[in-house]
């Protein structure tokens, strides 16, 4: 390995240390309490070294979110690769979200925060571009399932583009995450299992789109059986831990 390659690897290793320390501090002290000086202190590097990697705390937060997004993308790809009908694979996307948030409870909270004006607007154009590039495969995966359904004759888009249809499902997911992380809100509405409810609403929306085969929305046992089947066949290694 040449000197240039070695330095690049050292740079990448150091950056991972910074991100790991930031994640630990967010977990222990809270997202809004994160300080660059604390990250440098915990990682045992000078603050100036930290700023060679991240021009601002906002850049660091976008980088941290992008790393976690890669894990999210991998779960969506597993759902899309499942040997099942397009409709069941779209249901598996909702289950993937449900499993991912349970395993990574801080991910969506961070994701919501980095897209606020105060963070996104202060981040560098390079980090914003990298953040969008990291999340782009999620849209590609979901749109791919819609296209498979159209090709199979299971779905008539009725004038919508695949991206427009996916926006409705995205809004359902994002809205659920927002409500879950607003402590006490869903409990006040007596909603005890919001992600199972999200899976049910997903089926309602797919029926509304006319996505075949239509399902009986009132059959809770069938929904639970589908969630269990997806968990066992697609995400067994994640659900058995």
GIUR-V98109 format. One record per helix or strand. SS is the DSSP state (H for helix, E for strand). FROM is the first residue (numbers start at 0). TO is the last residue. If there is no record, write none. Layout:
SS|FROM|TO / SS|FROM|TO
This chain:
H|2|28 / H|30|32 / H|35|42 / H|46|52 / H|56|80 / H|85|102 / H|106|113 / H|116|119 / H|124|150 / H|161|179 / H|184|187 / H|193|207 / H|219|232 / H|235|238
